[in-house]
Amino acid sequence: MDFQRSFQYQFEDKEWISKLGLGAVITLVPILNCAWAGYTIGIIRNVMAGAAQPLPSWDDLGKRFMDGLILTAAGLVYALPLIIAVCIPTGIMAASGLISGNNDLQDIGQVMLSAGGVLLFAMLCVFFAYGLALSLIFPAIEVMFAREGTFASCFKFREAFNMISRNSSAFLTVWGITILSALVVGLVVGMASALVGWIPCIGWAASLVLSLGSSVYLTSLRAHLVGQFGRLAYGEAPLVTAV
């Protein structure tokens, strides 16, 4: 795997400014921003197919949007346990507040509030563990979706785990580089934004550009790494059309 190329391939494309720039604008539009998730799937497909220029065009915005919508829907299904984990204790705590308004039920309300607080803390621990596990497995899910392009392909757990276990060293390297890159770029952009942010109007605009630019760069970097992992795992297996 050529990890170094993931950091620079974007700038080898003569149209990188328009492709990533349009992507940055799209991320600002609610609902339509699903198209950016679909665009990253296009990058994964192109890398898996060995394309010389992995950045896709935006000619078929509808396909980008549908791919992103399917992947987002799958992500929401995976996130459902996290949503439930937070809603249950917060619901108990909210109910305790209503009950406490009744003098005859204040003791019960206090017990419910304490129980809800303890349960919320426990659920937050589960939230963290589940979120970490999800961040580990999701790249494999993206690879399977890039290959097959169906909602069902996002839930082939056995295939995902087998893919990771067969290529665990490469997978963990990809995951580690992704996390480290996000931390480093985030730190650099944060410092740069702090330096220019105090300038009225110009500084604020520059901070927004830096934020959007770093976001699309990091996601395109990650997509290339995931695509390389997918190519390692499956070789030149048949793919959904890469463009």
N, C-alpha and C positions, 0 to 999 in steps of 0.2 A: 504493500500500500504506500502511495506517495502522499504522505501527510502534508508536506510542504506545499504541494500544488493547491490544496484546499484553501490556503491563505492568499493565493495570488491569481487563480484561474479567472476570477471575475474580470480582472483588468487586462486579460489577454483578449477579451472579446471587444471588438471595435465599437459595439453598440452598448457597452456596459452601463454607460451613464443613463441612456434612455430606458434600458430594461430595468435596472435597479431603481432609477428615479421614479418611473411609473409605479413600480412596486411599492415604493415608500409612500406615494400619494394614495394608492389604493388602501394601504393599511389604516389610513385615517378615516375611511368611509365605513360606517357600521354596516354589517351584513356583507357588503361587497368585499370587505377585507378577508373573507373566506378565500377569495381568489389568490391571495398571497400564499396561503397554506397549500393550495393546489399548485401554485407556481413552484414551490419547493419540492413537491412530489415530481414535477417535471424535471427538475434538476437531478433528483435521485434516479429517475428513469434514464436520463441521458448519460449519467456517469456509469450506470450499470451496463448501458449499451455501448460504452466506450466512445461516446461522441467527443470530437476534438474541441468543440465549443459547447459546454454543458448548459449555459444559460439559455433557457427557452425564449421564444418570441412571445409576444402578447397577442398574436393574431387571433387566437381562439380563446377569448376571455370567458366564454360560456363553459368551456371544458375546464379551465382553471378553477372557475367558481364551483362547478359541480364536484370536482375532485376535492377541493377544500371543504365544501359543505359535508361531503361524506366523511372525510377524516375528522372534521369538527364534531359531527354527530357521534362518531365512534368514541372520540375523546370524552364527550359528555356522558356516554354510557359507562365508560371506565371511571369517570369522576363521580358517578351517582352515589357510591358508598361514602365518599367524602362529604357530599352534600347532606346525606342522611345523618352521618356522624356528627355534624355540626348542628343540624336542625333539631334533633331530639333533645339534647341538653339545653339549648337556648330556648326551646319551646317550654320545657319544664320550668326554667327560670322565669320566663315571661308569665307563665300561669301562676307561679308563686307570688308575683307582684300583684296580680289581680286578687288572689285569695287573701293576701295580707291586708287588703283594704277592709276586710270584714273582721271586726274585733274578735268574733268567736272562732275564727279560723287562722289567727295570726301565727299560732304555734306550728300549725300544719304548713303554713306558707314559709316559715323560716326553715323548717326541715326540708321542704322542697327546694328552697333556694340553695341550701348547703349541698343537698344531693346533686342538684343541677350543676353547681360549681365543680364538685369532684368529678362528675361524669364528663363535664366539658374538658377538664384537664386531661382525663384519660383518653377522651376522643381525640384531643389535639395530638397526643403522643401517637395514637393510631394513624391520625391524619399524616403526620410527618413520615412514619414508616411506610405507609401505603404510597404516599407521594414519591418517596425515594424509589420504591420498587417500580412504580409506574414509569418514572423517568428512565429506569434501566431497560425496561422491556419495550417502551414505545418505539425506539428506533427500529427494532425488529418488525414491529407492526407496520411501520411506514414502508419498510422494504417489501413486505408481503403485499401491501396495498398497491405499491408502485408496480409490482409484477402482475397483479391480477385485476386491480381497479374495481373491486367490488366491496360492498359493505361487509359481507360475510368474511372476506379475507382478513379483516381486522381482528377477528376473534378465533384464529387458529392457534390456540395457546400452545399445544404440543409442538407444532412446527416452529413457533417462535422460540420456545425454550430449547428445542433441539438445535436450531440455528445458532443460538447464543452459546450453547455448551460446546458445539463443534469448533467454534471460532472465538472462544472466550478471551484469549489474549488480545486479539485485534479489536474485539467489541469493547472491552474495558478501556483500551487505549483511546478509541474513538470517543467514548463517554467522558474520559478524563480530559482529553484535549478540548472537548466542547465546553466543559465546566470551567476549565482554566482560562480559555479564550474569553469567555463571557466575563469572568472576573477582571482580567487584565484590560480588556477593551472598555468595560464599564468604568473602571478606575480612571483610565486615561480620559475618556469622554466626560466623566464627572468633573475632573480637574479642569479640563478645557472649558466646560460650560460655566464653571465657577469663575473663571478668569474673564470671560466675555459677557457673562450674564448681567453684570451690573450696568452695562451700556444700554440705555433706553432704546427700545425698538430694534436696533441693529443687533444688540447682544441677545435679545430674546429670540429673534429670528435665527441667529447663528446657533443658539442652543437647541432650537427645534430641529434644524438641519442636522446637527451633530447627533442628536438622539435618533432621528429617523434613519440617518445614514448608517450609524453603528448597528441599529436593529436589523436592517435588511442585510448588511454585511455579515453579521453573526449568523443569521438564519441561513444565508446562502453558503457560508462556510460549513455549517453543521450539515446541511443537505448534501454537500459534496462528500463529506466524511462518511455519512450514512450510505450514500451511493457506492462509495468504494467498498464499504463493508458488505453491501448487498452483492456486488460483483464478485467479491472474494467468496461469499457463501454459496452463490448459485452459478458462478461462471457466466456463460453466455446463454442462460436459460431464456426461453421465449418471454417477451415482455409485452405489456400494453404499449401501443405505438409511442415511441419517444420522439419528441419534437423540440 
